[in-house]
């Protein structure tokens, strides 16, 4: 019950329905700590493209488009959770996710 209260307090300012990954560490004395992460890249890409789901067959179907500016914004939001030193490398990861979802990255 205590976890629910703390989680709700920490995420109350976030958008309702947003998936929030959490890393929970439980100790022997039944105490715990948890870290909330940023939502998955796919969540941000689907929201930016205005689609419900990605392509059913990867590489043959294009279901939407995202701009480079949207990709940069997503990369900046995801920087704390990615293994990247620069925004450009984070953008490359986001572009890869977009392509695997069937999204086209346009200027």
N, C-alpha and C positions, 0 to 999 in steps of 0.2 A: 504494500500500500504506500509505503514511504517513497519508493521509486516513482510511482505514478504521480504523486504530488510534486516531486522535484522535477520530473520530466515535463509535466504540464506547466510548471512555473517557468522553466527555461525556454519552452517553445511557444509560449502564449502569444508572442509578437509575430510569429511566422504565419504564413498563409495556411488556412485550413485545408487539409487533404494533401499537403506536401509530404512526400516520403522523406523521413529523416533517419539515416543510418545512425546507429548507436553502438559504441563499444562499452560493454559493461564488465567491470572487474568486481568479483565477489570474494570476500575474504572469509577465513574460517570463523571469525566471530560474528558472521552474518552481516557485517557492514559492507558497503559497496561504494564504488565510484563509477561514474559514467561520463563518456565524452560524446557529444553530439557532433556529427559530421555534416557537410553540406549535402544537399540532395544529389542524386546521380546525374551525370551529364545528359543521359537520355531524357530525363524529366525536363531539363532546361531546353533541350533541342525540340522536343515535342511541343512545348509551350511556345517557343519562338516561331516554329513553323506553323502552328495552329492545327496540328494533326492529332488523331487519337492513338495511332500506333505506327510503327515503322513498316518497311516493306516486308512482304511475306517471303519473297525470293531476293536475296541480296545480289546486287550487281546487275539485275535485269529490270528492276522496277524503280521508278522515281516517284516518291509520294509527296514531295514538297521541296521548298527552297528556304535557305537561311542565308543571310548576308554575312560578309566578313566582320562587319561591326558587331552583329549579334554574337558571332563566334568569339570575338575578342571579349565581349562583356561576360559571356559564359566562362571563358578561360580565367578571367580575373576573379570571378566568384569562386571558382573551383581551385585556385592556386594553393590554398592551405592544405588541401587533401591530395594534390597531385605530386608526383616525383619530378618536378620541373624547377629549374632555376630561373627561367625567363618566361615571359608571357608568350613569346613566339613559340617555344616548345610546348607550352600548354595549349596554345591554339592548334598546333599540329595534332595533338591528341584529340581535341574536340572535333577537328575536321575528319579525322579517321573514324570517330564514332558516328559522325553525321553520315559519312559515306556508307558505313555498314548498316545504317538504318534506312538507307534509300533516299537520303536528303542530298540535294545539290547545293553546293556552296557557290554563291554568286557575289559579284562585286557589289 
